[in-house]
Amino acid sequence: MGKTFKAFALANVALALFSAQAWAASDLATASVSLSRLTYELIDLDPNDGVAPTVTFKAPGGSSVWEFTRKNFDTTFQSQVDQPTALYNRSGSIDFTHASGQASFGAGGVSLQSNYSVDQAKAIIDTVPVAERGNSATFEQQLDLLGGKEFSFTLGAHTAIVFKGQASISSSLNETNVQAALTGMLPAQGSLTLASQASAYVKGNWDNNFPDGRDDERSWGIGSVASSEVSSSAINSIYTPLTSVNDPFQIVFTNDGFSSMDASVKVGLEVRQSLTINPPPNPAIPEPASYLLWALGLAGLAGVSRKHLITPVLV
């Protein structure tokens, strides 16, 4: 008793197909993710006590965006941290205020988007000598953008709060552009892997210890995750799924005790594209299930298991 936490996502997955004409001429891969319509509502757990349900929001934490590039396992890492300039409003819509070249946190939502162009891919491949493109060297570049946001609040006694939102995620690859742009740039014995990923998570936890003396336990909820990947053992043999997900989610905090409790919610977004030149023997095309495991990596760092997508978590 005292407090509970529930997190679950209701999946409504739609696979979308469209022609190459819908792409920009320079796009090889795109990925985007957003959490929108972030709202909350209060529930009075004891209407007869004469005390209205209450929540007090605190100042938000920082927000970060990272750029990650890897070439031949020589890693460079640059981090940019921006402090938001506004508090979350209390009118029922959580206000994310942030400005950056790679990410936007507009009123009531957060989003990331990334496009991988033909020119980027050609420039990458051109840095690898032709003689090495089918030999033992493996070349990889990975562009990785992450954005995160956290807010804290105090929940009054005999009060529940329900946070709701919508996750929209899309990651896709343009087979026509890949073939047109990259055929002939690799030797017959070389292979190339191009990948695109978008993912999101939502986490909630109580800041106080549990009344029965247990240590602080943290529960996680995930909005949705989607990824797609294209691989080729020869450039003209390409597997190109396109995945689009629209997934409503909600997180519930319940404080049925007689004193207020502190809690927090975190949201995280990630978009990623990577280009890999592989040496022979040419690798087999991975099973589609492996793409999902890769996309779940962000959530895996948070300790999320797949079952949390469909099973309520009670603490």
C-alpha positions as CSV (number, residue, x, y, z in Angstrom):
1,M,0.0,0.0,0.0
2,G,1.0,3.6,-0.1
3,K,2.0,4.1,-3.6
4,T,1.9,2.2,-6.9
5,F,3.2,2.8,-10.3
6,K,1.8,1.4,-13.6
7,A,3.3,1.7,-17.0
8,F,2.1,0.3,-20.2
9,A,1.8,1.1,-23.9
10,L,-1.1,0.2,-26.2
11,A,0.4,-0.7,-29.5
12,N,-1.3,0.2,-32.7
13,V,1.3,-0.6,-35.4
14,A,0.8,0.3,-39.0
15,L,3.1,-0.6,-41.8
16,A,3.3,2.0,-44.5
17,L,4.4,1.6,-48.1
18,F,5.2,4.4,-50.4
19,S,7.1,4.9,-53.7
20,A,10.6,6.4,-54.2
21,Q,9.0,9.5,-55.5
22,A,8.0,10.5,-51.9
23,W,11.7,10.8,-51.0
24,A,13.9,13.8,-51.5
25,A,16.4,13.1,-54.2
26,S,19.3,13.2,-51.8
27,D,17.9,10.9,-49.1
28,L,19.2,7.4,-48.4
29,A,17.7,6.9,-45.0
30,T,15.4,8.9,-42.7
31,A,14.4,8.5,-39.1
32,S,12.1,10.5,-36.9
33,V,10.5,10.1,-33.5
34,S,8.2,12.4,-31.4
35,L,6.2,12.3,-28.2
36,S,3.2,14.6,-28.5
37,R,0.0,15.4,-26.7
38,L,1.7,15.0,-23.3
39,T,-1.0,15.7,-20.8
40,Y,-1.9,14.7,-17.3
41,E,-5.0,14.4,-15.1
42,L,-5.5,14.1,-11.4
43,I,-7.7,11.5,-9.6
44,D,-9.1,11.9,-6.1
45,L,-8.6,8.6,-4.4
46,D,-10.7,9.6,-1.3
47,P,-13.5,12.0,-2.3
48,N,-14.9,11.9,1.2
49,D,-11.9,13.4,3.0
50,G,-12.7,16.9,1.8
51,V,-9.1,17.4,0.5
52,A,-8.7,18.0,-3.3
53,P,-6.1,16.0,-5.2
54,T,-2.9,18.0,-5.7
55,V,0.4,18.0,-7.7
56,T,3.2,20.4,-7.6
57,F,5.7,20.5,-10.5
58,K,9.3,21.4,-9.9
59,A,11.8,23.0,-12.2
60,P,12.8,20.6,-15.1
61,G,16.2,19.1,-15.4
62,G,18.7,19.6,-18.2
63,S,18.3,18.4,-21.8
64,S,21.1,16.9,-23.9
65,V,21.8,16.2,-27.5
66,W,24.8,14.1,-28.6
67,E,26.4,13.5,-32.0
68,F,28.4,10.3,-32.3
69,T,30.6,9.3,-35.2
70,R,32.8,6.2,-35.5
71,K,35.3,5.5,-38.3
72,N,37.3,2.2,-38.2
73,F,36.5,2.0,-34.5
74,D,38.3,5.3,-33.9
75,T,35.7,7.1,-31.9
76,T,35.1,10.8,-31.5
77,F,32.3,12.0,-29.2
78,Q,30.9,15.5,-28.8
79,S,28.3,16.4,-26.3
80,Q,26.1,19.5,-26.3
81,V,24.1,20.3,-23.2
82,D,21.4,22.9,-23.1
83,Q,19.4,24.1,-20.1
84,P,15.7,24.8,-20.7
85,T,14.5,28.3,-20.1
86,A,10.9,27.6,-19.0
87,L,9.1,25.6,-16.4
88,Y,6.5,23.0,-17.2
89,N,3.1,24.7,-17.2
90,R,0.4,23.4,-15.0
91,S,-2.6,23.7,-17.3
92,G,-2.7,20.1,-18.2
93,S,0.0,20.1,-21.0
94,I,3.6,19.5,-20.1
95,D,5.6,22.2,-21.8
96,F,9.0,21.2,-23.2
97,T,11.0,24.3,-24.1
98,H,14.3,23.7,-25.9
99,A,16.2,24.9,-28.9
100,S,19.0,23.1,-30.7
101,G,20.3,22.5,-34.2
102,Q,19.4,18.8,-34.0
103,A,16.4,18.6,-31.7
104,S,13.3,20.5,-30.9
105,F,11.2,20.4,-27.7
106,G,8.1,22.4,-28.6
107,A,5.1,23.1,-26.4
108,G,3.6,19.8,-25.4
109,G,6.0,17.5,-27.1
110,V,9.5,16.4,-28.0
111,S,10.9,15.3,-31.3
112,L,14.1,14.3,-33.2
113,Q,14.7,13.8,-36.9
114,S,17.6,12.7,-39.0
115,N,18.2,12.3,-42.7
116,Y,21.2,10.4,-44.3
117,S,22.0,11.7,-47.7
118,V,23.6,10.3,-50.9
119,D,26.5,12.8,-50.6
120,Q,27.2,11.8,-47.0
121,A,27.5,8.1,-48.0
122,K,29.7,8.8,-51.1
123,A,32.0,11.0,-49.0
124,I,32.3,8.2,-46.4
125,I,33.1,5.5,-49.0
126,D,35.6,7.8,-50.8
127,T,37.7,8.0,-47.7
128,V,38.4,4.2,-47.9
129,P,41.0,3.3,-50.6
130,V,39.5,1.1,-53.3
131,A,42.0,-1.6,-52.7
132,E,40.8,-1.9,-49.1
133,R,37.1,-1.9,-49.8
134,G,36.9,-5.6,-50.3
135,N,39.7,-6.6,-48.1
136,S,40.0,-7.1,-44.3
137,A,39.2,-3.6,-43.1
138,T,35.8,-2.8,-41.8
139,F,34.7,0.8,-42.1
140,E,31.8,2.2,-40.2
141,Q,30.2,5.6,-39.6
142,Q,27.4,6.0,-37.2
143,L,25.3,9.2,-36.8
144,D,23.5,9.1,-33.5
145,L,21.3,11.8,-32.0
146,L,19.8,11.4,-28.6
147,G,17.5,13.8,-26.7
148,G,16.1,13.4,-23.2
149,K,14.0,15.3,-20.7
150,E,13.1,14.9,-17.1
151,F,10.6,16.5,-14.8
152,S,9.9,16.1,-11.1
153,F,6.8,16.6,-9.1
154,T,5.2,16.2,-5.6
155,L,2.0,14.2,-5.5
156,G,-0.4,15.0,-2.7
157,A,-1.9,12.4,-0.3
158,H,-4.8,10.3,-1.6
159,T,-4.0,11.4,-5.2
160,A,-3.3,9.6,-8.4
161,I,-1.9,11.2,-11.5
162,V,-2.1,9.9,-15.1
163,F,0.4,11.0,-17.7
164,K,-0.7,10.4,-21.3
165,G,0.9,10.9,-24.7
166,Q,1.4,9.7,-28.2
167,A,4.6,8.3,-29.7
168,S,5.1,8.6,-33.4
169,I,8.1,6.8,-34.9
170,S,9.3,6.2,-38.4
171,S,12.6,4.7,-39.8
172,S,13.0,3.9,-43.4
173,L,15.5,3.4,-46.3
174,N,15.3,4.3,-50.0
175,E,16.2,1.2,-52.0
176,T,16.2,3.1,-55.3
177,N,18.6,5.8,-54.1
178,V,20.9,3.2,-52.5
179,Q,21.2,1.2,-55.7
180,A,21.6,4.3,-57.9
181,A,24.1,6.0,-55.7
182,L,26.3,3.2,-54.4
183,T,26.3,0.6,-57.1
184,G,29.8,0.5,-58.6
185,M,31.5,2.2,-55.6
186,L,32.3,-1.2,-54.0
187,P,34.1,-4.1,-55.5
188,A,32.2,-7.3,-56.3
189,Q,33.5,-9.0,-53.2
190,G,32.6,-6.1,-50.9
191,S,29.4,-5.6,-49.0
192,L,27.6,-2.7,-47.4
193,T,25.1,-2.3,-44.6
194,L,22.9,0.8,-44.3
195,A,20.7,1.1,-41.2
196,S,18.2,3.6,-39.9
197,Q,16.6,3.6,-36.4
198,A,14.2,5.6,-34.3
199,S,13.3,4.8,-30.7
200,A,11.7,6.3,-27.6
201,Y,11.2,5.5,-24.0
202,V,9.3,6.8,-21.0
203,K,10.4,6.1,-17.4
204,G,8.8,6.9,-14.1
205,N,10.1,6.4,-10.6
206,W,9.3,7.4,-7.0
207,D,12.1,9.4,-5.3
208,N,11.1,8.3,-1.8
209,N,11.9,4.9,-0.2
210,F,9.0,2.5,0.2
211,P,7.1,2.5,3.5
212,D,8.0,-1.1,4.2
213,G,11.7,-0.3,4.3
214,R,12.7,-1.5,0.8
215,D,15.2,0.5,-1.1
216,D,14.1,2.9,-3.8
217,E,12.8,0.8,-6.7
218,R,12.4,2.2,-10.2
219,S,9.8,1.2,-12.7
220,W,10.0,1.8,-16.4
221,G,7.5,2.4,-19.1
222,I,8.2,2.5,-22.8
223,G,6.2,4.4,-25.5
224,S,7.3,2.5,-28.6
225,V,10.3,1.5,-30.6
226,A,10.7,1.0,-34.4
227,S,13.6,0.3,-36.7
228,S,14.4,-0.7,-40.2
229,E,17.6,-1.9,-41.8
230,V,18.9,-2.6,-45.3
231,S,21.7,-5.0,-45.9
232,S,23.3,-6.3,-49.1
233,S,25.9,-9.0,-49.8
234,A,25.9,-7.5,-53.3
235,I,24.8,-4.0,-53.8
236,N,21.9,-5.1,-56.0
237,S,20.4,-7.4,-53.4
238,I,18.8,-5.2,-50.8
239,Y,16.2,-5.8,-48.1
240,T,14.2,-2.7,-47.4
241,P,11.5,-2.7,-44.8
242,L,9.7,0.5,-43.8
243,T,8.3,0.8,-40.4
244,S,6.0,3.4,-38.9
245,V,4.5,3.2,-35.4
246,N,1.9,5.3,-33.7
247,D,1.6,4.2,-30.1
248,P,-0.5,5.9,-27.3
249,F,1.0,5.4,-23.8
250,Q,0.2,6.3,-20.3
251,I,1.9,6.2,-16.9
252,V,0.0,6.2,-13.6
253,F,1.4,7.2,-10.2
254,T,-0.9,6.3,-7.2
255,N,-0.3,7.8,-3.7
256,D,-2.9,6.3,-1.4
257,G,-1.0,7.3,1.7
258,F,-1.5,10.2,4.1
259,S,1.6,12.2,3.1
260,S,2.9,13.7,-0.1
261,M,5.4,11.8,-2.3
262,D,8.1,12.9,-4.7
263,A,8.4,11.3,-8.2
264,S,9.8,12.0,-11.6
265,V,9.3,11.1,-15.2
266,K,11.9,10.9,-17.9
267,V,11.5,10.7,-21.7
268,G,14.2,9.8,-24.1
269,L,14.4,9.8,-27.9
270,E,17.0,8.4,-30.3
271,V,17.5,8.5,-34.1
272,R,20.4,6.7,-35.8
273,Q,21.8,6.0,-39.2
274,S,24.9,3.9,-39.9
275,L,26.9,2.9,-43.0
276,T,29.2,-0.1,-42.8
277,I,31.6,-1.5,-45.5
278,N,32.1,-5.1,-44.7
279,P,35.0,-7.4,-45.8
280,P,34.3,-10.8,-47.4
281,P,32.9,-13.3,-46.8
282,N,29.8,-11.4,-47.4
283,P,27.5,-11.5,-44.3
284,A,24.1,-13.0,-44.5
285,I,21.1,-10.7,-44.2
286,P,20.0,-10.7,-40.6
287,E,16.5,-11.8,-39.6
288,P,14.1,-8.9,-39.1
289,A,13.8,-9.9,-35.4
290,S,17.4,-8.7,-34.9
291,Y,16.4,-5.2,-36.0
292,L,13.9,-5.0,-33.2
293,L,16.5,-6.1,-30.6
294,W,18.9,-3.5,-31.9
295,A,16.2,-0.8,-31.7
296,L,15.4,-1.9,-28.1
297,G,19.0,-1.2,-27.1
298,L,18.1,2.3,-25.8
299,A,15.3,0.8,-23.7
300,G,17.5,-2.1,-22.7
301,L,19.9,0.4,-21.1
302,A,17.0,1.5,-19.0
303,G,16.3,-2.0,-17.8
304,V,13.2,-2.4,-19.8
305,S,12.0,-5.8,-20.8
306,R,9.8,-6.5,-23.8
307,K,6.9,-7.6,-21.6
308,H,6.5,-4.0,-20.3
309,L,5.1,-3.1,-23.7
310,I,1.9,-5.0,-22.9
311,T,2.0,-5.9,-19.2
312,P,1.2,-3.4,-16.4
313,V,4.0,-3.0,-13.8
314,L,2.9,-2.8,-10.2
315,V,5.2,-1.6,-7.5
